[in-house]
Amino acid sequence: AYGMNAVYPHGHHGNAIVSRHEIGVFLNHDISDHVLEKRGLLHAVSHYKGRNGSVEIHLINTHFGLIKRSRVRQAAFLVDFVRSEVPPGAPLIIAGDFNDWSNRAGHKMAQRLGLTEVFSAPGRPGKPVRSFPAALPMFRLDRIYVRGFEVQRTEVHFGQPWSAISDHAALSAHLAHHGR
């Protein structure tokens, strides 16, 4: 699933969700806070076929703004969106570039929605990992939050070839759905 957020003479950027499980519906939402930064929130529903039947997993990929006021408003929008569009207790994965250097907006959002940040899950280090720049990560900008999953393993993919793909290191998490 792909949601385009901005078009430039040399290309475009947006949010993408890749899943090995079928993605049904998806919709990109404009969460831009001002005209200079085009930002989006891509929501998709994946259908996971487990031992106990098919489960709808809600997937959200987002890219918050660089300005703190923008991030606070975008985090509030995300909380309201999840509360209105995702059934309570439904399995949920939220990932993306939160541009949240201090982890304040992300931490409050996670508390309000009952989410776990995968790199801070029980038995893991206590704070999000460094993900920017991709060649040698120094800043904690990107996150993966989950609800209804057990975190089995996490990884930060940086250096070559990853830094040729994006200016941010790729984050991955191996998850087990609680209802499996």
C-alpha positions as CSV (number, residue, x, y, z in Angstrom):
1,A,0.0,0.0,0.0
2,Y,1.4,3.4,-0.9
3,G,0.1,6.9,-0.1
4,M,1.8,9.8,-1.9
5,N,2.2,12.9,0.2
6,A,4.2,15.3,-2.0
7,V,5.3,15.6,-5.7
8,Y,8.5,17.3,-6.8
9,P,10.0,17.9,-10.2
10,H,12.5,15.1,-9.5
11,G,10.0,12.6,-7.9
12,H,7.7,12.2,-5.0
13,H,7.6,10.9,-1.4
14,G,5.0,9.2,0.7
15,N,4.3,6.4,3.1
16,A,4.4,2.7,2.3
17,I,3.3,-0.5,4.0
18,V,4.6,-3.8,2.9
19,S,3.1,-7.0,4.3
20,R,3.5,-10.7,3.5
21,H,-0.2,-11.0,4.4
22,E,-3.0,-9.7,2.1
23,I,-3.7,-6.0,2.4
24,G,-7.4,-5.2,1.9
25,V,-8.4,-1.6,2.1
26,F,-6.0,1.2,2.6
27,L,-6.3,5.0,2.6
28,N,-3.8,7.8,2.9
29,H,-4.7,10.8,5.1
30,D,-3.2,14.3,4.8
31,I,-1.9,15.3,8.2
32,S,0.1,18.3,6.9
33,D,0.2,21.0,9.5
34,H,1.3,23.8,7.1
35,V,2.1,24.2,3.4
36,L,5.8,23.8,3.7
37,E,5.8,20.2,4.9
38,K,3.5,17.6,3.2
39,R,2.9,14.8,5.7
40,G,0.7,11.7,5.7
41,L,-0.8,8.9,7.6
42,L,-1.4,5.7,5.7
43,H,-3.9,3.3,7.2
44,A,-4.3,-0.3,5.9
45,V,-6.0,-3.4,7.1
46,S,-4.1,-6.7,6.6
47,H,-5.8,-10.1,6.8
48,Y,-3.7,-12.6,8.8
49,K,-4.8,-16.2,8.5
50,G,-3.8,-17.8,11.8
51,R,-4.7,-21.1,13.5
52,N,-7.8,-19.5,15.0
53,G,-9.1,-18.1,11.7
54,S,-8.6,-14.8,9.9
55,V,-7.7,-11.7,11.9
56,E,-7.8,-8.1,10.8
57,I,-4.6,-6.3,11.7
58,H,-4.6,-2.5,11.4
59,L,-1.4,-1.1,10.0
60,I,-0.5,2.6,10.2
61,N,2.6,4.3,8.7
62,T,3.1,7.9,9.4
63,H,5.6,10.8,8.9
64,F,5.3,13.6,11.4
65,G,6.6,17.2,10.9
66,L,9.9,18.8,11.9
67,I,8.3,21.5,14.1
68,K,7.3,20.5,17.6
69,R,3.8,22.1,17.4
70,S,3.1,20.2,14.2
71,R,4.2,16.9,15.8
72,V,1.9,17.5,18.9
73,R,-1.1,18.1,16.6
74,Q,-0.2,15.2,14.4
75,A,0.1,12.9,17.4
76,A,-3.3,14.1,18.6
77,F,-4.8,13.4,15.2
78,L,-3.3,9.9,15.2
79,V,-4.8,9.2,18.7
80,D,-8.2,10.4,17.6
81,F,-8.0,8.5,14.3
82,V,-7.1,5.2,16.0
83,R,-9.9,5.7,18.6
84,S,-12.5,6.3,15.9
85,E,-11.3,4.0,13.1
86,V,-9.7,1.0,14.8
87,P,-11.8,-1.3,17.0
88,P,-10.8,-1.3,20.6
89,G,-8.4,-4.2,21.3
90,A,-7.8,-4.9,17.6
91,P,-4.2,-5.8,16.7
92,L,-2.4,-2.7,15.7
93,I,1.0,-1.7,14.3
94,I,2.0,1.9,14.0
95,A,5.4,2.7,12.5
96,G,7.1,5.6,10.9
97,D,9.2,8.7,11.1
98,F,7.9,10.6,14.2
99,N,10.7,13.2,14.0
100,D,10.3,13.1,17.8
101,W,13.9,13.6,19.1
102,S,12.8,13.7,22.7
103,N,10.1,10.9,22.4
104,R,7.6,13.1,24.2
105,A,4.8,13.1,21.6
106,G,5.3,9.4,20.9
107,H,5.4,8.4,24.5
108,K,2.1,10.2,25.3
109,M,0.5,8.7,22.2
110,A,1.6,5.2,23.2
111,Q,0.2,5.7,26.7
112,R,-3.1,6.9,25.4
113,L,-3.5,4.0,23.0
114,G,-2.1,1.2,25.1
115,L,0.8,0.6,22.7
116,T,4.3,-0.8,23.3
117,E,7.3,0.6,21.5
118,V,9.0,-2.6,20.2
119,F,12.6,-1.6,21.1
120,S,11.4,-0.7,24.6
121,A,9.3,-3.9,25.1
122,P,9.8,-6.0,28.2
123,G,13.3,-7.5,28.1
124,R,14.6,-4.8,25.8
125,P,16.6,-1.6,26.2
126,G,14.5,1.2,27.7
127,K,14.3,3.7,24.9
128,P,13.8,3.9,21.1
129,V,16.8,3.1,18.9
130,R,18.9,5.5,16.9
131,S,17.8,5.5,13.2
132,F,19.1,8.7,11.6
133,P,21.2,9.1,9.5
134,A,21.2,5.7,7.9
135,A,25.0,5.6,7.4
136,L,25.7,5.9,11.1
137,P,22.6,6.5,13.2
138,M,22.8,9.1,15.9
139,F,19.2,10.3,16.4
140,R,16.1,8.5,17.6
141,L,13.4,9.6,15.0
142,D,11.7,6.4,13.9
143,R,9.5,4.1,15.9
144,I,7.4,0.9,15.8
145,Y,4.5,0.7,18.2
146,V,2.3,-2.4,18.6
147,R,-0.8,-3.6,20.4
148,G,-1.8,-7.2,20.6
149,F,1.6,-8.6,19.7
150,E,4.6,-10.2,21.5
151,V,7.9,-8.8,20.4
152,Q,10.2,-11.7,19.5
153,R,13.1,-9.9,17.9
154,T,14.0,-6.4,16.7
155,E,16.7,-5.1,14.3
156,V,18.2,-1.8,13.1
157,H,19.4,-2.1,9.5
158,F,22.0,0.6,8.8
159,G,25.1,1.2,6.7
160,Q,25.3,-0.3,3.2
161,P,23.2,-1.3,1.4
162,W,20.5,0.3,3.6
163,S,21.9,3.9,3.4
164,A,21.5,3.7,-0.4
165,I,17.8,3.1,0.0
166,S,16.9,5.8,2.5
167,D,18.4,8.5,4.7
168,H,16.9,6.7,7.7
169,A,18.0,3.3,8.9
170,A,15.3,0.6,8.4
171,L,13.7,-0.8,11.6
172,S,12.2,-4.3,11.7
173,A,10.4,-6.3,14.4
174,H,9.5,-9.9,14.4
175,L,6.1,-10.2,16.1
176,A,3.8,-13.0,17.3
177,H,0.1,-12.2,17.4
178,H,-1.4,-12.9,20.8
179,G,-4.4,-14.7,19.3
180,R,-2.4,-17.1,17.2
